[in-house]
Amino acid sequence: MSGSEEHPDSPEPGRHGLPELMAERRAKAGRLRQSDPDAFPYAFPGVEAIDSILEAYAHLADGEETEDAHRVAGRVTARRGAGKAAFLDLLDRTGKVQLHARVDVLGAELFDRLLSLDLGDLLGVDGAVLRSRHGELTLRVDAYEILAKALRPPPDKHHGLSDVETRHRRRELDLIGNEDTRRLFVDRARIIRAVRSYLDENGFIEAETPVLQPLYGGALARPFTTHHNELERDLYLRIATELYLKRLIVGGLERVYELGKDFRNEGVSTKHNPEFTMVEWYEAYADYNDEAARLEELVRRAARAVDYSGELDFESSWRRVSFRQAIAEHAGIDVMEHRDVEQLRAAIAGQDIDKQIGGDTWFLLADDLLSKVVEPNLQQPTFVMDYPVELSPLAREHRSDANLVERWEAFAGGMEIANAFSELIDPDVQRERLQA
């Protein structure tokens, strides 16, 4: 039902009105406790998901009613109507349903108590399903219980929280007022489940490696430091799981992965967070071509898990382009023809590049070109292959070019999403590179 009167405190109140609104809600809670000793029950068993009810009765015609009893529970997000009938919106984790309350069904006392509810209150309802004359699936309120009283008004249901920082700091409020945020949480869980399922099905063993580490490694990043009082030594929150997972490979597990939190004490942006979730997997007897194929299938499975239908094409084979070719296409520079840092600086200065490209060495300049000029343009899934050896000391020498290593980075939506390489397994070569 639309075009009806909204509850008077539906907008998010200004600071000056919040104490008065909270005092009014506290008074209502007190009156409810006095009038009903069983207010706020310990449990409300037998609750059904709202979306399952809506799906089961999608066939009802406008104005059609049933006597099929169902039980739902959730948060009151809107109230409208007056007189002898009222409509409320009830939101649970799966969706929203309209409630239709009538004084001739509930009786005057229970009807008035229902009308006194505030937005944000938690309500349990028993009732029958119908479709209103306006075409909206509705649950007639035959009985109800007030499950909890919200003392603080929720955000405006039309606008939610407009400040991005507040949304991230107060996720509970963002979830109440923003359907897209709720969907994001559900989709994230489905993606994680799909990633685990794919790796498990392909013979990988999930491991848990130390979060507190005496030495940090596996990436170039600044760690968070803490102190262990009993051991009297500093420890670090891990920046990657790589080194411990590789120990498991050495021990003979052959295929291992970990999906968990990593921590990097660095800048915050839309692409970087100090605390983030990452999956790393390692397998013996495979090279970077094998891992590229595996990543494609893993991402494809994750996209299917959330019924992704956006602009990015994860179903087709991903494009593969060399590091050298990618920079040439987007910056107009052949970095392998300018192997001296000053030559590369001069080549960059000769191009119409609107980004500030920096770096004290040739390979850092080349990497900055990739990050600032190439990466934002890689919208469709793409593997950038075959990096200069200076950028990847742990990767194996390219089998056809000694100046390169067998490494790729994967990009989609203008950002890096993955990195892999054929593992360097000659310890003497690895030591030489690290000491160079």
Residue pairs with C-beta under 8 A, 6 or more apart in sequence:
1 80
1 81
1 87
1 98
1 132
1 134
1 136
2 134
4 80
4 81
4 87
5 80
5 81
5 82
6 78
6 79
6 80
7 78
7 79
7 80
7 118
7 119
9 21
9 118
9 119
9 153
10 78
10 119
10 156
10 157
11 156
12 153
12 154
12 155
12 156
12 159
12 161
13 21
13 153
18 152
18 153
21 153
22 151
22 152
25 118
25 149
25 150
25 151
25 152
25 153
26 151
28 116
28 118
28 149
29 149
29 151
32 39
32 113
32 146
32 149
33 39
33 40
39 146
40 146
40 147
40 148
40 149
41 124
41 145
41 147
44 71
44 73
44 124
44 145
44 147
46 71
47 71
47 72
47 73
47 92
47 124
48 70
48 71
48 72
49 92
49 93
49 94
49 95
50 72
50 74
50 90
50 91
50 92
50 94
50 95
50 96
50 97
51 94
51 95
52 94
53 70
53 72
53 97
53 129
53 137
53 139
54 95
54 97
54 137
57 66
57 68
57 129
57 131
57 137
58 137
60 66
60 129
60 130
60 131
60 137
61 131
62 131
62 132
62 133
62 134
62 135
63 131
63 132
63 133
64 130
64 131
65 128
65 129
65 130
65 131
65 140
66 128
66 129
66 130
67 128
68 128
68 129
69 126
69 127
69 128
69 142
70 126
70 127
70 128
70 129
70 139
71 124
71 125
71 126
72 90
72 92
72 97
72 124
72 125
72 139
73 90
73 92
73 122
73 123
73 124
73 125
73 147
74 90
74 91
74 92
74 93
74 96
74 122
74 123
75 90
75 91
75 92
75 120
75 121
75 122
75 123
75 150
75 154
75 176
76 88
76 89
76 90
76 91
76 117
76 118
76 119
76 120
76 121
76 122
76 123
77 89
77 90
77 91
77 96
77 119
77 120
77 154
77 157
77 176
78 88
78 89
78 119
78 157
79 86
79 87
79 88
79 89
79 115
79 117
79 119
80 86
80 87
80 88
81 87
84 102
84 103
84 104
84 111
85 100
85 101
85 102
85 103
86 100
86 101
86 111
86 114
86 115
87 98
87 99
87 100
87 101
87 138
88 98
88 99
88 101
88 114
88 117
88 123
89 96
89 97
89 98
89 99
90 96
90 97
90 98
90 99
90 123
90 125
90 139
91 176
93 182
97 137
97 138
97 139
98 132
98 136
98 137
98 138
98 139
99 125
99 127
99 138
99 139
99 140
99 141
100 130
100 132
100 138
100 139
100 140
100 141
101 111
101 114
101 115
101 141
102 111
102 140
102 141
103 111
105 140
105 141
105 142
106 114
106 141
106 142
106 143
106 144
110 144
113 146
114 141
114 144
117 123
117 146
118 149
118 150
118 153
119 150
119 153
119 154
119 157
120 150
120 152
120 153
120 154
120 176
121 146
121 148
121 149
121 150
122 146
122 147
122 148
122 149
122 150
123 144
123 145
123 146
123 147
124 144
124 145
124 146
124 147
125 139
125 141
125 143
125 144
126 141
126 142
126 143
126 144
127 139
127 140
127 141
127 142
127 143
128 139
128 140
128 142
129 137
129 138
129 139
129 140
130 137
130 138
130 139
130 140
131 137
131 138
132 138
154 173
154 176
154 177
155 161
155 173
155 174
155 176
155 177
156 177
157 177
159 177
160 167
160 174
160 177
160 178
161 167
161 170
161 173
161 174
161 177
161 178
166 173
167 173
167 174
167 178
167 181
168 174
171 181
174 181
175 181
175 182
175 185
187 306
190 305
190 306
191 302
191 305
191 306
192 259
192 277
193 305
194 301
194 302
194 304
194 305
195 259
195 279
195 298
195 301
195 302
196 206
196 259
197 301
198 297
198 298
198 301
198 302
199 206
199 257
199 279
199 281
199 298
200 206
202 255
202 294
203 255
204 255
204 256
204 257
204 281
204 283
205 248
205 253
205 255
205 256
205 257
206 256
206 257
206 258
206 259
207 244
207 245
207 248
207 253
207 256
207 257
207 258
208 258
208 260
209 238
209 241
209 244
209 245
209 258
210 238
210 244
211 237
211 238
211 260
211 261
212 226
212 228
212 235
212 236
212 237
212 238
213 235
213 236
213 237
213 238
213 244
214 233
214 235
214 236
215 236
216 223
216 236
216 237
216 238
216 239
217 239
217 240
217 242
217 243
218 238
218 239
218 240
218 241
218 242
218 243
219 239
219 240
219 242
219 264
221 239
221 240
221 264
221 265
221 266
222 264
222 265
222 266
223 236
223 237
223 238
223 239
223 263
223 264
223 265
224 236
224 237
224 263
224 264
224 265
224 274
225 234
225 235
225 236
225 237
225 265
226 234
226 235
226 236
226 237
227 233
227 234
227 235
228 234
228 235
237 263
238 262
238 263
239 262
239 263
239 264
240 262
240 278
240 280
241 258
241 260
241 262
241 278
241 280
242 280
242 282
245 256
245 257
245 258
245 280
245 281
245 282
246 282
248 256
248 282
249 256
249 282
249 283
249 284
254 283
254 284
254 285
255 281
255 282
255 283
255 284
256 281
256 282
256 283
257 279
257 280
257 281
257 282
258 279
258 280
258 281
259 277
259 278
259 279
260 277
260 278
261 275
261 276
261 277
261 278
262 275
262 276
262 277
262 278
263 274
263 275
264 272
264 274
264 276
265 274
266 272
266 274
268 274
271 415
281 294
282 423
283 290
283 291
287 396
287 406
287 422
288 385
288 406
288 407
288 408
288 420
288 421
288 422
291 420
292 318
292 320
292 383
292 408
292 410
292 420
295 410
295 418
295 420
296 314
296 317
296 318
296 381
299 314
299 381
299 412
299 417
300 314
300 315
303 314
303 315
308 314
311 379
312 379
312 380
312 381
312 412
312 413
313 380
313 381
314 381
314 412
318 380
318 381
318 382
318 383
318 410
319 380
319 381
319 382
319 383
320 382
320 383
320 385
320 408
321 329
321 382
321 383
321 384
321 385
322 384
322 385
322 386
323 335
323 366
323 370
323 384
323 385
323 386
323 387
323 388
323 404
324 334
324 335
324 336
324 386
326 370
326 374
326 378
326 384
327 333
327 334
327 335
327 366
327 369
327 370
327 373
327 374
328 334
328 335
329 374
330 373
330 374
330 377
331 348
331 351
331 353
331 369
331 373
331 374
332 351
333 344
333 347
333 348
333 351
333 369
335 344
335 362
335 366
335 369
335 388
336 388
336 403
338 344
338 346
338 347
338 362
339 362
340 362
341 359
341 360
341 361
341 362
341 365
344 362
344 365
344 366
345 365
348 357
348 365
348 369
353 373
355 372
355 373
356 372
357 365
357 368
357 369
357 372
357 373
358 364
358 365
358 368
359 365
359 366
359 367
359 368
361 390
362 390
363 388
363 390
363 391
366 388
366 391
367 391
370 384
374 384
375 411
375 414
375 415
375 416
376 414
377 414
378 384
378 411
378 412
378 414
379 412
379 413
379 414
380 412
381 410
381 411
381 412
382 410
382 411
382 412
383 408
383 409
383 410
384 408
384 409
384 410
384 411
385 407
385 408
386 398
386 401
386 404
386 405
386 406
386 407
386 408
387 395
387 404
387 405
387 407
387 408
387 409
388 403
388 404
388 405
389 395
389 397
389 402
389 403
389 404
389 405
389 433
391 405
391 407
392 405
392 407
392 421
393 424
393 430
393 433
393 434
394 421
394 423
394 424
394 430
395 405
395 406
395 407
395 421
395 422
395 423
395 424
396 405
396 406
396 421
396 422
396 423
396 424
396 425
397 404
397 405
397 406
397 424
397 429
398 404
398 405
398 406
399 406
405 421
405 422
406 421
406 422
407 419
407 420
407 421
407 422
408 419
408 420
408 421
409 416
409 418
409 419
410 416
410 417
410 418
410 419
410 420
411 417
424 430
424 433
